[in-house]
Amino acid sequence: MSNVLVFVESLEGHVRSASLPAITFAKQVAEQGGGGIQLLLVGKDVQAAAAEASKLGVAGVVTVEDPALEHYLAESYAPIVARVAKDKGADVVAASATNLGKDLLPRVAALLEAGMASDVIAVAGPKTFKRPMQAGNIIATVEVQTKVVVASVRQTGFPPAEAGGSAAPIERAAAGAVDTLGAQFVSVNAVKSDRPELTEAKVVVSGGRGMKEAANFKVLEQLADLLGGAMGASRAATDAGLVPSDLQVGQTGKVVAPDLYIAVAISGAIQHLAGMKGSKTIVAINKDPEAPIFQVADYGLVATWEKAIPELVEEVKKLQAARR
């Protein structure tokens, strides 16, 4: 048997779409081992999100609520996940490899004395998975031999789970005494944006160090807004202070796989390619015809961004006006 417990993130009463690929992963593991799937939501008020999660084709949903759990802290969340995993007899504990998932799961694995597979992109068996190494140049097949397995799931490796069928039962589990082990939530400095979340956007427009200065990213923002997309950037651009670090796409940044990825003035270092080469359609604009980005691009334009982007913006505007 391969019973799977999936930690599901929620926001403002909804399941975060970032967690949906982890549920698809769980279904594949359960098919391999013949087990069931339970979803776990933790927080202050997660009942609305739990009702949404119950329609995702799983055996059940567990919620753990407490005012002390309003803000995520790995110190308080990890023991809860480990306890529920034991109570439910989970053979596999999973979550998406978001910033939260990457922080939480290693602690859960330690509490369960479980082996862990990170950034899983495919299921080869109940305890055997495929994961990228060396910036995606090597795909390793790993087998976890402990009784319980913990796995973080790369969002781009699995399609998002979809609602269907009748709602599964929702069970409330007690939070118990919430211990933060001395850690304290202080504040969140969030950047408010009308654009979609970078890792969840269907269109991403990214700029590199070739944009030269922060003010020049305004033209990329205009293009992203016209396309209803998110803004991204290379590490070189974020390290140079041209844009905030939370826009970084790459091996040490965020991994994205939108329907359309437009790379502007990005040379295409291997670390950046590792974070976006799973995109369905890649468009590269660079003045250097030898730039590595062209090797993965579906469409490439050798031109300066100063000339190409304003022209592209105008053409998009014309197309949108014609459709009205």
C-alpha positions as a printed NumPy array, in Angstrom:
array([[  0.   ,   0.   ,   0.   ],
       [  1.065,   3.581,  -0.673],
       [ -1.149,   5.891,   1.324],
       [ -0.235,   9.481,   0.555],
       [ -0.679,  12.616,   2.664],
       [ -0.38 ,  15.876,   0.738],
       [  0.178,  19.16 ,   2.548],
       [ -1.935,  21.73 ,   0.693],
       [ -1.317,  25.462,   0.839],
       [ -4.269,  27.843,   0.952],
       [ -4.756,  31.567,   0.594],
       [ -7.846,  33.661,   1.29 ],
       [-10.186,  30.688,   1.376],
       [ -8.87 ,  28.971,  -1.738],
       [ -6.437,  26.162,  -2.485],
       [ -3.285,  27.629,  -3.958],
       [ -2.847,  26.428,  -7.516],
       [  0.802,  25.748,  -6.682],
       [ -0.347,  22.757,  -4.598],
       [ -2.382,  21.112,  -7.363],
       [  0.575,  19.359,  -9.097],
       [  1.445,  17.668,  -5.785],
       [ -2.032,  16.12 ,  -5.732],
       [ -1.503,  14.756,  -9.252],
       [  1.816,  13.311,  -8.031],
       [ -0.027,  11.677,  -5.128],
       [ -2.561,  10.087,  -7.465],
       [  0.231,   8.552,  -9.529],
       [  1.949,   7.191,  -6.414],
       [ -1.335,   5.802,  -5.121],
       [ -1.959,   4.076,  -8.451],
       [  1.475,   2.456,  -8.268],
       [  1.023,   1.228,  -4.701],
       [ -2.734,   0.823,  -4.435],
       [ -3.283,   3.307,  -1.595],
       [ -5.473,   6.305,  -0.853],
       [ -4.886,  10.049,  -0.708],
       [ -5.53 ,  12.428,   2.178],
       [ -5.07 ,  16.192,   1.94 ],
       [ -3.961,  18.284,   4.919],
       [ -4.667,  21.996,   5.385],
       [ -3.251,  23.896,   8.363],
       [ -3.98 ,  27.467,   9.444],
       [ -6.339,  29.796,  11.253],
       [ -9.42 ,  29.422,   9.031],
       [ -9.101,  26.857,   6.251],
       [-12.613,  25.38 ,   6.036],
       [-13.516,  27.152,   2.774],
       [-10.297,  25.981,   1.161],
       [-10.866,  22.483,   2.566],
       [-14.29 ,  22.342,   0.923],
       [-12.618,  23.259,  -2.361],
       [ -9.912,  20.63 ,  -1.826],
       [-12.476,  17.919,  -1.078],
       [-13.602,  18.008,  -4.72 ],
       [-10.175,  17.106,  -6.125],
       [-10.742,  13.365,  -6.316],
       [ -9.18 ,  12.261,  -3.019],
       [-10.254,   9.955,  -0.179],
       [-10.44 ,  12.643,   2.476],
       [ -9.344,  16.025,   3.777],
       [ -7.928,  16.807,   7.212],
       [ -7.904,  20.316,   8.658],
       [ -5.953,  21.598,  11.651],
       [ -7.023,  25.048,  12.785],
       [ -5.844,  27.333,  15.552],
       [ -5.36 ,  31.116,  15.858],
       [ -1.699,  30.423,  16.621],
       [ -1.361,  28.853,  13.151],
       [ -2.48 ,  31.941,  11.236],
       [  1.058,  32.581,  10.018],
       [  3.294,  29.794,   8.74 ],
       [  6.266,  28.798,  10.858],
       [  8.059,  25.559,  10.068],
       [  8.648,  25.038,  13.799],
       [  4.908,  24.812,  14.506],
       [  3.674,  23.308,  11.211],
       [  6.183,  20.44 ,  10.863],
       [  5.15 ,  18.571,  14.058],
       [  1.49 ,  18.808,  12.993],
       [  2.198,  17.378,   9.542],
       [  4.281,  14.574,  11.051],
       [  1.578,  13.744,  13.613],
       [ -1.214,  13.637,  11.033],
       [  0.992,  11.49 ,   8.766],
       [  1.393,   8.967,  11.584],
       [ -2.293,   9.063,  12.499],
       [ -3.318,   8.434,   8.885],
       [ -0.718,   5.728,   8.3  ],
       [  0.84 ,   7.682,   5.44 ],
       [  3.594,   5.903,   3.539],
       [  4.358,   9.027,   1.504],
       [  4.171,  12.666,   2.605],
       [  4.283,  15.235,  -0.195],
       [  3.932,  18.916,  -0.984],
       [  4.818,  21.167,  -3.877],
       [  8.391,  22.46 ,  -3.954],
       [  7.359,  26.043,  -3.246],
       [  9.381,  28.185,  -0.853],
       [  7.084,  26.963,   1.923],
       [  7.287,  23.333,   0.848],
       [ 11.068,  23.415,   0.62 ],
       [ 11.233,  24.855,   4.135],
       [  8.672,  22.529,   5.703],
       [  9.321,  19.054,   4.289],
       [ 12.934,  18.486,   5.432],
       [ 11.778,  19.116,   9.013],
       [  8.862,  16.73 ,   8.534],
       [ 11.258,  14.099,   7.161],
       [ 13.501,  14.477,  10.203],
       [ 10.567,  14.091,  12.601],
       [  9.395,  10.948,  10.767],
       [ 12.952,   9.589,  10.375],
       [ 12.117,   9.365,   6.686],
       [ 14.213,   9.602,   3.572],
       [ 13.396,  12.478,   1.246],
       [ 13.336,  12.995,  -2.505],
       [ 13.312,  16.635,  -3.571],
       [ 12.128,  18.319,  -6.772],
       [ 10.445,  15.161,  -8.07 ],
       [  9.363,  15.415, -11.723],
       [  8.121,  11.859, -12.368],
       [  6.96 ,   8.729, -10.547],
       [  8.754,   5.496, -11.454],
       [  7.411,   3.381,  -8.597],
       [  5.781,   3.626,  -5.136],
       [  9.115,   4.769,  -3.678],
       [ 11.069,   5.464,  -6.853],
       [ 11.139,   8.9  ,  -8.447],
       [ 12.901,  10.951, -11.068],
       [ 14.44 ,  14.307, -10.234],
       [ 16.699,  16.771, -12.076],
       [ 20.348,  17.271, -11.136],
       [ 23.164,  19.45 , -12.444],
       [ 20.805,  22.266, -13.472],
       [ 18.544,  19.831, -15.264],
       [ 21.272,  18.277, -17.424],
       [ 20.935,  14.962, -15.593],
       [ 17.705,  13.212, -14.649],
       [ 18.38 ,  10.888, -11.738],
       [ 16.194,   7.948, -10.733],
       [ 16.208,   7.667,  -6.949],
       [ 14.7  ,   5.055,  -4.638],
       [ 13.912,   5.975,  -1.05 ],
       [ 14.321,   2.919,   1.165],
       [ 12.915,   4.144,   4.471],
       [  9.472,   2.984,   5.608],
       [  8.018,   6.46 ,   5.131],
       [  8.943,   8.647,   2.171],
       [  8.837,  12.444,   2.024],
       [  8.817,  14.111,  -1.403],
       [  8.738,  17.678,  -2.645],
       [  7.138,  17.948,  -6.076],
       [  8.337,  20.303,  -8.786],
       [  5.263,  22.172,  -9.994],
       [  6.267,  21.979, -13.639],
       [  6.644,  18.186, -13.517],
       [  2.956,  17.341, -13.097],
       [ -0.279,  18.804, -14.445],
       [ -2.515,  20.458, -11.849],
       [ -5.199,  18.285, -10.311],
       [ -8.733,  19.136, -11.373],
       [-12.013,  19.023,  -9.498],
       [-14.371,  16.195, -10.33 ],
       [-16.746,  13.777,  -8.68 ],
       [-18.359,  13.998,  -5.281],
       [-16.8  ,  15.822,  -2.331],
       [-14.646,  13.781,   0.034],
       [-15.28 ,  13.854,   3.801],
       [-13.557,  16.6  ,   5.793],
       [-12.151,  15.745,   9.225],
       [-11.071,  18.265,  11.831],
       [ -7.97 ,  17.288,  13.796],
       [ -6.918,  19.01 ,  17.007],
       [ -3.969,  21.365,  16.824],
       [ -2.811,  20.457,  20.304],
       [ -0.324,  22.699,  22.059],
       [  1.274,  24.814,  19.328],
       [  4.983,  25.138,  20.091],
       [  7.073,  27.477,  17.929],
       [ 10.329,  26.388,  19.623],
       [ 11.203,  30.014,  20.277],
       [ 10.533,  31.204,  16.742],
       [  8.282,  34.22 ,  16.362],
       [  6.326,  35.64 ,  13.448],
       [  7.161,  39.333,  13.127],
       [  5.723,  40.65 ,   9.868],
       [  5.328,  40.082,   6.15 ],
       [  6.537,  42.684,   3.685],
       [  4.497,  41.718,   0.645],
       [  4.662,  43.443,  -2.707],
       [  1.116,  43.996,  -3.934],
       [  0.644,  43.401,  -7.641],
       [ -2.273,  42.981, -10.001],
       [ -0.154,  40.624, -12.084],
       [ -0.481,  36.85 , -11.63 ],
       [  1.92 ,  34.943,  -9.394],
       [  5.156,  34.252, -11.277],
       [  5.065,  30.485, -10.758],
       [  1.389,  30.268, -11.73 ],
       [  1.24 ,  32.661, -14.71 ],
       [  0.46 ,  31.429, -18.216],
       [  2.663,  34.159, -19.709],
       [  6.009,  35.326, -18.313],
       [  8.087,  38.209, -19.641],
       [ 11.649,  38.134, -18.29 ],
       [ 14.496,  40.599, -18.625],
       [ 18.211,  40.157, -18.183],
       [ 21.244,  42.244, -17.388],
       [ 21.14 ,  43.518, -20.967],
       [ 18.237,  45.756, -19.919],
       [ 21.019,  47.903, -18.422],
       [ 19.025,  49.782, -15.763],
       [ 15.903,  49.406, -13.64 ],
       [ 13.917,  52.075, -15.486],
       [ 14.162,  50.075, -18.704],
       [ 12.105,  47.261, -17.2  ],
       [  9.05 ,  49.533, -17.498],
       [  8.71 ,  48.604, -21.165],
       [  8.748,  44.898, -20.233],
       [  6.103,  45.554, -17.598],
       [  3.964,  47.161, -20.272],
       [  4.292,  44.076, -22.472],
       [  3.558,  41.729, -19.552],
       [  0.436,  43.702, -18.628],
       [ -0.838,  43.673, -22.201],
       [ -0.45 ,  39.888, -22.28 ],
       [ -1.903,  39.385, -18.797],
       [  1.4  ,  37.895, -17.688],
       [  3.923,  38.019, -14.868],
       [  7.34 ,  39.623, -14.725],
       [ 10.511,  37.596, -14.349],
       [ 14.237,  38.212, -14.495],
       [ 17.595,  36.492, -14.683],
       [ 19.846,  36.233, -11.64 ],
       [ 22.261,  38.669, -13.275],
       [ 19.483,  41.271, -13.382],
       [ 18.419,  40.723,  -9.785],
       [ 22.026,  40.64 ,  -8.519],
       [ 22.615,  43.968, -10.281],
       [ 19.663,  45.426,  -8.393],
       [ 17.626,  46.112, -11.53 ],
       [ 14.562,  44.294, -10.148],
       [ 13.599,  42.629,  -6.832],
       [ 15.04 ,  39.182,  -6.139],
       [ 11.585,  37.59 ,  -5.936],
       [ 11.385,  37.904,  -9.745],
       [ 14.394,  35.647, -10.283],
       [ 13.812,  32.668, -12.555],
       [ 16.384,  29.893, -12.507],
       [ 18.059,  27.125, -10.586],
       [ 18.424,  29.291,  -7.463],
       [ 15.208,  31.218,  -8.131],
       [ 11.741,  30.156,  -9.22 ],
       [ 10.98 ,  27.368, -11.67 ],
       [  8.29 ,  28.283, -14.186],
       [  6.605,  26.524, -17.097],
       [  4.116,  28.969, -18.633],
       [  2.411,  28.601, -21.987],
       [  4.573,  31.491, -23.241],
       [  7.971,  32.615, -21.933],
       [  9.526,  35.731, -23.462],
       [ 13.221,  36.145, -22.611],
       [ 14.53 ,  39.622, -23.337],
       [ 18.237,  40.499, -23.174],
       [ 18.95 ,  37.228, -21.358],
       [ 22.02 ,  35.338, -22.547],
       [ 20.728,  31.98 , -21.331],
       [ 23.146,  30.757, -18.666],
       [ 22.526,  27.13 , -17.719],
       [ 21.238,  28.176, -14.296],
       [ 18.525,  30.312, -15.908],
       [ 17.584,  27.65 , -18.432],
       [ 17.02 ,  25.187, -15.576],
       [ 14.211,  27.4  , -14.335],
       [ 12.286,  27.985, -17.572],
       [ 13.085,  25.436, -20.261],
       [  9.903,  23.519, -19.428],
       [  7.857,  26.403, -20.888],
       [  5.575,  25.368, -23.747],
       [  6.695,  28.164, -26.085],
       [  9.914,  30.139, -25.616],
       [ 10.577,  33.407, -27.416],
       [ 14.087,  34.867, -27.161],
       [ 15.108,  38.417, -28.085],
       [ 18.827,  39.12 , -27.907],
       [ 21.298,  41.146, -29.917],
       [ 23.919,  38.375, -29.729],
       [ 23.203,  35.677, -32.343],
       [ 25.433,  33.266, -30.394],
       [ 23.524,  33.633, -27.125],
       [ 22.788,  30.19 , -25.578],
       [ 19.136,  31.155, -25.066],
       [ 18.525,  30.594, -28.778],
       [ 19.338,  26.89 , -28.349],
       [ 16.153,  26.33 , -26.343],
       [ 13.978,  28.986, -27.997],
       [ 11.076,  28.076, -30.282],
       [ 11.271,  31.547, -31.806],
       [ 14.342,  33.751, -31.778],
       [ 14.869,  37.358, -32.803],
       [ 18.35 ,  38.823, -33.114],
       [ 17.724,  42.469, -32.265],
       [ 18.185,  45.014, -29.501],
       [ 15.4  ,  45.197, -26.955],
       [ 15.271,  48.964, -27.503],
       [ 13.974,  48.354, -31.026],
       [ 12.126,  45.049, -30.675],
       [ 10.036,  45.536, -27.522],
       [  8.367,  48.866, -28.403],
       [  7.473,  47.405, -31.818],
       [  6.093,  44.251, -30.184],
       [  4.046,  46.325, -27.742],
       [  2.494,  48.303, -30.588],
       [  1.643,  45.159, -32.538],
       [ -0.002,  43.567, -29.503],
       [ -2.057,  46.708, -28.984],
       [ -3.203,  46.61 , -32.629],
       [ -4.232,  42.951, -32.341],
       [ -6.149,  43.556, -29.149],
       [ -7.889,  46.609, -30.659],
       [ -8.906,  44.557, -33.702],
       [-10.524,  41.92 , -31.479],
       [-12.709,  44.434, -29.65 ]])
